[in-house]
Every structure is written in C-alpha cells, then in structure tokens.
C-alpha cells in the first residue's frame, strides 16, 4: 500500500521538497493496482490473525503491539492515502495562525505564498470555500503543526501523522483496560489491528481516530474506574474534535445517575447536570483558550450538505424525491431532507432506548455506546467509510466475537475498498466492497460459531465426527 501510494496517493498540489508529486497515468495506474493488492493482503492477514485468536492462541498485548507496529510502520512516511482531508486540516491550522475566522471562511482565503498556501492549493473540490466543522481542540492541534512546520507540506503531514499514532496509543490503552479477561486479544484484533483504522487513520490521517481514542479512554475511566469527572473531561475534549463524541456523555450520565444513592430526582439531576456541567466547562475553556470563537456551534451541518452513496437515508430520500419530481413535478430536495430528518429521528429514538436499557441494567453501557454510534452512522445524512470507527472500539471491547462484532468485522473488511488511494470514490470501489462483504458474510454463515471474523468448525459437529471416548 505504501509503495502504491507513492505513485497514486493523495499528492499535494506542490511540494518544495520534491518528494510527493502527481505521477503520469502510466505510473499511477500500476500504483493503484499495487496498493489494491497490498490492501487485500492486509485484509487477509488480519482475517487469519483473528482466526488464531478465536482458536485460543495466546496472543498477548505485547505481541499485538509488535504486529501493529510492523503493519503501521510502512505507512508512516507515505504520502496521504485514501483521502486528501489532511490538507484541509493543515490549511485550517494556518488560517488560525493568520487570524482568519475558520468557522466563516474556507482555505481559499490563504495567500498562495503564505504559511498554508501549499495546503490550501491541495484542498479538493468545494472544501476550498467550506468553513471548518471541527472543534477548537483540533484546530489548536492543527495550528501547532502549522507553526512548527511553517506550513511546509511534507513535515506538516508527518506532524499530523503523529496525532494518528497518539490515537492508536489511546485505543490500545483503552481496550487493554476495558476488555474482559480472556477477551483482550480479540478486542485488540478488532479494535486496533483493524484495516479500516490503519487505512483511514494512519494512512488517511482522519481525526476520527483521535476522537475515538479519547472517547474510549474517557469511557474507560468513567464506566470501569468510577472516575466520571476525569472521563467526562476526555470525552469533552473528543467532542471538541468532532461533536458526535458527545454521545458518550449520555451513557456516562446514565451510569452516574444509576450509581447515585437517594431519590430518583437526585439521581436524574446528578446524571444530567454532573457530566453536562463538566463537559460545558471544558468546551467553554477550550473555545476561549483557542481564540477561534463559538462558530463551531453553527458549522456542524456543513458535512451534511454533501451527498455520499453510503448514506441510506440520503439515497432513499434522493430516489423518492426524483420519483416525486417525475410524477408530480414537486421539488426533490424537500423530500430528501424530510427522509434525512426521519432517519435522524429514528437514530435518536434508538439511542434513547439504549440509554433506558443501560439505566435498567439490561445492557452494558460501553456496548450500548457502540450500538448507539452504529445507529447514528447508519441513519446519518452523510456517511463516510471511516465513520464506522466511531463504533468499532466500544464494540471490540464488549462483543468482538458476538453477532454485532461479526457484522462490524465484515463491514470493516469491505469498507476499506470504497476509496481509491488518491481519495476518490470510484464505482469499482463500491463493487469491490460489495464482493468483500459478500465473501465475509458467506464465511460467517457457513458455520454457526464464527468468532470475531474467524471461521471455525462447530463443536457439536466435531463431536459427531469423533467417536466418544466412553
């Protein structure tokens, strides 16, 4: 993948160092094939690794860390892979340095010869004039990278990759402490060795990895250690990277209320006001400290204006809208927006139901958080392949070999194919993803006790094949 990325990755518009530059088509096409072959080898290796884990192989945390290091190392010095979003991150950091309002303006305001000029020139499509949908904590990180590297594109990308390594470390730490005894190897296999994580966090440098790492670490402190204040602080910091992290506050609040002694009103008040007040304080302090203003409150719908083929509600809404247009001449956009709103309403209802199950002690709060993220992503008006990473860590900690874990395993193996090395989403990517998911589902259905992405023979059938020792 790394070698293919040097020929067909998401190259910057210009690189003064001369290391990353767009290749001619006769070089880029073999690079795509090489990266695709490497990606397939990674998926197969991950699948077989899981087979060893499910079979009972003694794979400790140290061995998993070594494997993670070897799998991630080739990607560390590669150009951005499978996404060009990192150039937006760097450009937005440069905008903060120069005093621009990142929540009102886009990277196009940067001067071509300025600190973020090279990054701004590399930002793709309409994102050039799109305000930042990220929180002030992430913009502070991007600003630091822009200042330290003076906006030089290669060092700036490598600086953002350090944040990706921090995300891996947080996820590793959180899963080690959250997974039940005997399930650590499987949790680490699904949660940190996951190809989707390597491709889109280490290779593509998406900030979703850092958000997921902080959420997992914060939930580990709040739910498993009883340190809900410290846990809420970490979750609030994650929310100041991407706001969907705030979903974890609901389940922390439910746990706090459930464990509080006294009348119902006192428990509800502490569960709602406790984590809420801490998170609000962190958000206010981060916003004031960053000096970027509270514009992030109004830019959260920016991403939702983009139609992505992975969004079920957007696809259904668009199809219904076009049908209404041909049948009655009605505008299709209101129909699409109505379907998207219905999807989000259903997602909120599912989240509320999961919270009520946690309050009654029927569902583990961490597992419920993973399911809530899964529902939110599935019914969101905009879905990218790496959004699944919001749900993967908590589900890996609680159900890596359960039905939900198996579904996440298949989706992880399929969604890595959706995007090309240069960040585009070609039609063949969806076809390859469908084939990968079909193969994974076939392997799941061939045996009833498929564990965490591993095809194992049924114990009952094994007993039928072997004569009884008696």
N, C-alpha and C positions, 0 to 999 in steps of 0.2 A: 504493500500500500504506500509506504513512504517513497519508494523508488518511482512508482507510478505517479505519485503526487508531484514529484519534481518535474514531471513532464506535463501533467494535466490537472494540477491542483488549482486552487483559487488564487491566482497570481495577482500581485498589486499592479496598478496602472504603471508605476515606475518605481524602480529600486536602484538608488545610487550605488549600492554595493555590487550590483550585477549578479546577485545570486538567484533571485526569483524573477523570472520574466516569462511571458507567454511564449510558448513554442509554436512552431508551424503545425498545421493539421497532420502532416505525415508523421510528426513526432508525438503529438497529443493523443492521437487515436491509439497507438500501441501503449501509451501511458495509461489510458483508461482501461484497456484490457488487462494490463499488468496489475493495476490497483484492484480491479474486479476479481482477478484470480487470487490476489493476496487476501482480499476481504472474505472470499469464500473459504480459503484455508483457515482463516481466523475463526469463522463461524463453526467449521467442522471441528477444529481443535477445541474450541470452547464446549461444544456439544459432547465430545468424547471425554473431556475433563470432567464434566458433570456426571457422565456415566461412571467414572471411577469413584466419585464422591458418593453417589447414590448406592453403589455396590459396597460401601463401607470402608473404602480406602482411608487410611489415616493421613489426611492432608491437613496439617496444622496451619496456623496463621502465618508463621514464618515462611513456609513453603508457598503459600498463596501469595505472599508479598513478593517473593522472588519471581514467581510466574508473572505477576502483574508488572514488575519492573522490566522483565525481558520483553513482554508484549508491548509495553508503552514506550520503551526507550527509542525504537526506530522512528517514532512519530514526533519526538521532542524537537528535533532540528528541521523537520519537514516544513514546507510552506503550509498555510492553512488548507485544510482538506474538507470537502463536502459542505463548505459554507464560506461566505465572504463577510459574515456578520462582524468578525473581529475588526475589520476596517472601520465599521460604524462605531464600535467601542472606542477605538483609538481616536477617531475624529471627534467624538463627543467629549473625550477627555481633554483634547486640545481646545475645544470650544470653552470648556470651563476655565482653562488656563488663560484664555484671551478675554474672558468676561462675557461671553455670549450667553443668551438665555437658551439653554438646551431644551427647555420644555415649550419653546415657542418657535424656534428656528431649527433648520437642518444643517448638516455638514457643508452644504454648498456655500455658506457664509464665510468659510475659511479661505484665506488667500492661498493661491496655488504654491507660492514660495514660502508660506508660513510653516509653523510648527506641525500643523496637521494637514498640510496641503496634499502630501502623497497619500495619506489615508483617505481623505475626502474624495480624491480623484478615483479611488479604488472602490468606493461605496457603490453598490449596484442599484440600478433602477430608480424607482420613485423614493427610495430611502434617502436619497441625497437631500431631499427637502422635508423629510419627516422628523418631527420632534422626538426626543428620546422617551421611550416608555419605561425606562429603568429608574430605580430609586437612587437617592443621593449617596448611599454607601457604595454602590457600584461605580457611580460617577467619580467619587473620590479615588477609588482604585484606578480607574482609567486616567484620571488627572495625574496621579502619581507616576504611572507608567509613561505618560506623555512628557512629563517634566524630566524624569530620569533619563529617558532615551532621546530627548529633544525631538521627538516625533519621527526619528529615523525608523523606517518601516520594519526592517528585519529585527532590530533589538526590541522594538515596541511589541511585535507579535510574540517574540520569545518571552517578553515580560508578562504578557497576558497568559502565556502557557504556564508560567509559574503559579498563577491563580488556579489553573486547571489541576496542577499537581496538589495544591492545597485542598482542592475539592476531593481528590482521590483519598488523601490522608484523612479527611474528616469522615468520609463514607466508611473507610476501613475501620477507623476507631469506633464509630457508632455501631457498626454491625458486630464488631467483636464484643461489645457490651450489651447489645440488645438481643442477639440470637440466643435461644435456649441452649443449654448444654447438650452437646451431641449434634447440633444443627449449625454450628458455626461455619464449617467447611462449605455446606450448601448455601448458606446465606452469603458468604463472601463470593462464592462462584457466581450466583445470580446478581449480586449487588455491585461488585467492583470489577470482576473479570468480564462483565457483560460487554459484548462487542459494540452495542449501541452507545455505551458510555465511552469506550475507547475511541470510537469513530467521531462522536459529536462533542465530546468534552476535551479529550487530549488532541485529537486531530482537528476538529472544527472550532474548538475554543468557546463553546457556548457557555454563557454564565448560568445556565440552568443547573450545571453540575455543582457550582459553588452554592447556589440556593438550596439544592437538595442536601448537600453535605451539612449546611448549617441547620436545616430543618431536622435532619436525623439526629445530629448531636444535641440539639436543644430538646427534642422529644425524649432522647435517652436520659438526659438529666431530669426532666420534669416528670416523666411517667415511671421510669425504672428506679431512679435515685431519690425521688421525692423533693428535688431541688427545683421547684417550679419557677422561682424567680429567675435563677440563672438560665434555666431552659427557655423561659419566655424571652429573655434578652437575646439569646441566639436566634430564636425564631423571628423576633422583630428585626434583627439585622438581616436575616434572609429575606424578610418582606421588603426591606429597603434595597434589595437587589431586584427581586421580582415579586410583585404583590400577591400572586397565588399562594406564596408561602404562608400567608396569614390564615389559611385554612387550618393549619396546625394549632392555632390559638384556640379554636373552638374545642378541640379534643383535650387540650391541656386544661381549659376551663372546666370541662365536664369532669375530668379526673379530680381537679382541685375541689370542686363542689361536692363530689361524691365522697371524698375523704375528709370533709369538714364535719365536725360534730355540731349538733344543735338543730334547731328547727329548719324546715325546708327553705324558708325565705332567706335565712342566713347563709345556707349552703349555696343557693342560687346567686345571691348577691356577691359572695366571695368568688364563686366560679366565673361570674361575668365581669365584675369590676376589678378583681385582682390581676389576672393576666392582661385584661384590657388596659388598665391604668399603666402597667409596666410597659406594654408594647407602645402605647401612645407616648409615653415619656421618651422611650428610645427613638421613636420616629421623629418626634419634635427636635430632640437633641441632635440627631444625625442630620436633619434638614437644615437646622440653623448652623451647625458646625461646617457643613459642606458649602453653605452660602449659595446654593442653587435655587432656593425658594421652594414653595409648596406646589409648583406646577405639575409635579408627578401625579398629583391627585386628579388632574384633568386629562392626562395623556394615556391613561390605561386602556382606552378603547382604540388606540392608534392601530395596534396589530390586527384588531378585529375587522378593519376595513379591507383586509386582503383576503381574497378567496383562495383557500387551499383545498385540494382534492381529498385530503384525508378527513376533512370535517363533514361528518354525516349530516348534520343539520343544515350546513350551507349547501351541500349538494342537493339534499331533498328540497330545500327552500328554493334554490335556483331552478330545479326541474319543475316544481309546482308553479313558480312564477312564470316561467316560459309557457307552460301549458295554459295558464290563465290568460296570458297575453294573446296566444293564438286563438283561444276560444272566445274571449270577450273583449280583447283589446286593453285590458287593465294593465297598469304598470307592474312589472315583475318584482321590482325592488321591495315594495312594501310587503309582499307575500314572503319573500326571502327573509326579511327582517323579523316578521312575525314567527316564522318557523324557528329561526335562531333564538328568539326570545322564549319560545316554548321549550326549546332544548335546555336553555339555561335554567328555566323554572323547574324542569324535571330534575336537573342535576342538583339544584338547591334542595328539592324535596328529598332526594336520596341522601344527601349529606345530613339533613335534619333527622331522617330516620336512623342513620348510622349513629349519630350523636345520642339519640334516645336509647339505642341498644347499648351503647357504652355506659350511659347513666344507669341502666338497669343491670349492668354487669354481665350482659349476654355476649358481648364482643370485646376482644382485646382492643384497647384504644389505638395502639400502633397499627394493628391490622385494619381497623376502621378508617384510619387516616389514609392508608394506602388505597383502600376501596373508594374513599371519597375523592382522592386525586384521580383515580381511574375514571370515575363517573364524570368528573369535571372535564377531563381531557376528551372523553368520548363524545360529550354533548356540547363542547365549546364551538363557537362560530369560526375559530381558526385553530387548526391542529397542525403541528409540525412533528416529524418523526421523533425528535429528541424530547418532546413533551412527555412521552411515556416515562422518562427518567424521573419525573416527579413522584410517580407511584412505585417505581421499582424498589428503592431502598427499604421502605417500611414493609412492603410485601415480601421482600427477600428475607427480612428478619423474622417474619412470622409464618410465612406459608410458601417457602421456596419449593417444597415438594407437594403442595396441595393443588387443588384444581385451579385456583387463581394464579398461583405461581407457574403452573404449566402453561396457562394461557399467555402470561407475560413472557415466558420463555420463547414461545412460538412467535409472538409479536416482535420481540427483540431480534430474533434471527431474521425476520422478514423485513422490518422497517429499515435496517441498515442499507438496503438496496435502493431505497426510494430516491436518494440524492446521488448525483454524479460527483466525482472528485472536485469539479470546479464549482459546485454549489447549485447547479441547475437541477431541475426535477424532470428528467426526460420520461417519455412514455414507457421506454423499456425498463426503467427503474421500477415502475409500478407492476409491470409484468413479472419481473424477477422477484419482487417482494411477494406477489401472489403465489408464485411457484414455491418459494421458500416456506411460506406459511402453510401451503398445502402439504409439502413434504413433512413438515413438523407435525401438523395435525394428523397425518397418516401414521406416523410413528407413535403418536400419543394413543391413537385408537386401536392400534394393533395389540396392545397389552393393557390390561386394566390397572396395573400398578406402576405406570410411568411416573418416575420420581424426579422432579426438578429438571426435566429435559433429558431423561435417561431412559432408554428402552431396556427393560429388564423382564425376564420371564416371570410369569405368575407363580408364587409359591405353591398354590393349590395344584396347578398343572405339573409343577416339578414333583410334587408328592405322588401324583397319579402316574408319572413316568417311572419313578423309582420304587422298587418293592419295599414293603415295610420291613424294618429291622426285626420286628417281633415275629 
